[in-house]
Amino acid sequence: MEWKDKVVFLTGASSGIGEALAVAMAKRGAKLGLVARREELLKELAEKCERSGGKARYFAVDVTDANAVAKAAESLRNEFGKIDILIANAGIGGNNAETRNLNPEAVAKVININLLGAVNAVSAVLPSMLENKSGQIVAVSSLAGFRGLPKSAAYSSIKAGMTAFFESVRLDVQRKGVAVTIIQPGFIKTPLTSGRENKMPFLMELEDSIPLFLRAIERKKRFAAFPWQLATIVRAGKFFPAWLYDRIASGAKYRE
Ligand SMILES: NC(=O)c1ccc[n+]([C@@H]2O[C@H](COP(=O)([O-])OP(=O)(O)OC[C@H]3O[C@@H](n4cnc5c(N)ncnc54)[C@H](OP(=O)(O)O)[C@@H]3O)[C@@H](O)[C@H]2O)c1
């Protein structure tokens, strides 16, 4: 795959995985539309991407604003003629949402940004991809979506929802020239995980994870889960009977 021919619409570009991916794609010559809320960070990142050999435009947009996301995508298409790849990456953590003190507003925020934000991004790019019979939609989901996790009701549920949403989209578009890649990372060192108190088994360095994201996109993989150790455990956990899963997942290391 030639990145220099690709126009990429990337949400959640201002920090963490999005920022590192943007720089990596720019180094390969890609043309980028960088979306997030913090304009100053986007501006600096766009300059860095241009210095690295890519082209970059930025859009200070909240992904929960469907119109603003659609306008940003339109503006990128107008400038570069098409969008080849969407990376729906914008997201927030679940603040270890503890269901004994359930706060529906906090959960709604997690759902709105992570899940509906991704839906807004898909709807901003999919019609033109279908018209061109070409494109790739990439979802940054998570291993947290395989089964419910303790103190992660909001986050687990939106990542399960994201995986199912994008898999459904794939069924509808795969014979129409549009590929869908669902990436399910474990724990990666970013601002999102930096304040987390729970254990983070097989925590990855950000720079070690970026080649795995790029490879999944380049190979148009349907699913990519990493690191392999945690992905294997989580996949196996899918087949545990509920009584066994409950015992393990609510185990001592997760308790206060
Ligand atoms: N780090 C991990 O261990 C891990 C593991 C699995 C999956 N993930 C997923 O990877 C994605 C990126 O996470 P990260 O670890 O890189 O976290 P991060 O460093 O906190 O980055 C999150 C990005 O999302 C953007 N964002 C948040 N709310 C937004 C909104 N309402 N509108 C537009 N952009 C918004 C943020 O930009 P602004 O604040 O400037 O808007 C930021 O650029 C998330 O979907 C996360 O769930 C992360």
The ligand as a Gaussian input file, in Angstrom:
#p B3LYP/6-31G(d) Opt

LIG

0 1
 N       -4.456000       3.776000      25.434000
 C       -4.972000       2.571000      25.500000
 O       -4.566000       1.726000      26.292000
 C       -6.099000       2.194000      24.558000
 C       -6.405000       0.835000      24.450000
 C       -7.428000       0.454000      23.594000
 C       -8.114000       1.395000      22.874000
 N       -7.808000       2.710000      23.025000
 C       -8.573000       3.671000      22.264000
 O       -7.718000       4.448000      21.469000
 C       -8.307000       5.710000      21.210000
 C       -7.297000       6.810000      21.471000
 O       -6.957000       6.779000      22.839000
 P       -5.566000       7.288000      23.421000
 O       -5.104000       6.238000      24.349000
 O       -4.699000       7.755000      22.352000
 O       -6.083000       8.485000      24.348000
 P       -5.758000      10.055000      24.372000
 O       -4.301000      10.291000      24.293000
 O       -6.512000      10.577000      25.525000
 O       -6.416000      10.582000      23.006000
 C       -7.786000      10.696000      22.838000
 C       -8.023000      11.558000      21.616000
 O       -9.446000      11.649000      21.413000
 C       -9.782000      13.023000      21.253000
 N      -11.117000      13.298000      21.723000
 C      -11.653000      13.031000      22.938000
 N      -12.917000      13.489000      22.992000
 C      -13.183000      14.066000      21.786000
 C      -14.304000      14.723000      21.231000
 N      -15.433000      14.895000      21.945000
 N      -14.219000      15.191000      19.965000
 C      -13.072000      15.037000      19.235000
 N      -11.999000      14.409000      19.709000
 C      -12.041000      13.941000      20.966000
 C       -8.747000      13.767000      22.090000
 O       -8.583000      15.098000      21.594000
 P       -9.204000      16.418000      22.241000
 O       -9.221000      16.229000      23.729000
 O       -8.266000      17.492000      21.770000
 O      -10.564000      16.551000      21.661000
 C       -7.494000      12.972000      21.789000
 O       -6.915000      13.401000      20.586000
 C       -9.549000       5.781000      22.099000
 O      -10.692000       5.460000      21.325000
 C       -9.297000       4.687000      23.117000
 O      -10.490000       4.168000      23.646000
 C       -6.805000       3.135000      23.843000

